[in-house]
Amino acid sequence: MKRQKRDRLERAQSQGYKAGINGRSSEECPYQATDARTNWLGGWREARQDLQSGLFR
């Protein structure tokens, strides 16, 4: 059970990262559950920081 939950949260983080890299707004988070939403937004923030630091050009 724990593995399934971790995979779901990792997927949310990964999708948030992809959304951030593609320039989507944080308001477009598709998750309602608090834990998944938190991971999605964490991935989104990480991607935005990577963009600002020049990692992607």
C-alpha positions as CSV (number, residue, x, y, z in Angstrom):
1,M,0.0,0.0,0.0
2,K,2.8,2.4,0.8
3,R,4.5,1.9,-2.5
4,Q,1.3,2.8,-4.4
5,K,0.9,6.0,-2.4
6,R,4.5,6.9,-2.9
7,D,4.3,6.3,-6.7
8,R,1.2,8.4,-6.9
9,L,2.9,11.3,-5.1
10,E,6.0,11.0,-7.2
11,R,3.9,11.1,-10.3
12,A,2.2,14.3,-9.0
13,Q,5.6,15.9,-8.4
14,S,6.8,14.9,-11.8
15,Q,3.7,16.3,-13.5
16,G,4.1,19.5,-11.6
17,Y,7.7,19.8,-12.7
18,K,6.7,19.3,-16.3
19,A,3.9,21.9,-16.0
20,G,6.4,24.4,-14.5
21,I,8.9,23.9,-17.3
22,N,6.2,24.4,-19.9
23,G,5.2,27.7,-18.3
24,R,1.8,26.7,-16.9
25,S,0.4,28.5,-14.0
26,S,0.4,27.0,-10.5
27,E,-3.4,27.6,-10.5
28,E,-3.7,24.8,-13.1
29,C,-2.9,22.1,-10.5
30,P,-5.3,19.2,-11.3
31,Y,-5.2,17.7,-7.8
32,Q,-7.6,18.3,-5.0
33,A,-6.1,16.0,-2.4
34,T,-3.8,17.9,-0.1
35,D,-0.8,15.5,-0.3
36,A,-0.9,15.2,-4.1
37,R,-1.4,18.9,-4.5
38,T,1.5,19.7,-2.2
39,N,3.8,17.4,-4.3
40,W,2.5,18.9,-7.6
41,L,3.2,22.4,-6.4
42,G,6.6,21.4,-5.1
43,G,7.5,20.1,-8.5
44,W,6.2,23.2,-10.1
45,R,8.2,25.4,-7.8
46,E,11.4,23.4,-8.5
47,A,10.9,23.7,-12.2
48,R,10.4,27.5,-11.9
49,Q,13.6,27.8,-9.9
50,D,15.4,25.8,-12.5
51,L,14.2,28.0,-15.3
52,Q,15.2,31.2,-13.4
53,S,18.7,29.8,-12.7
54,G,19.1,29.2,-16.4
55,L,19.1,25.4,-16.4
56,F,16.7,25.4,-19.4
57,R,17.2,27.7,-22.3
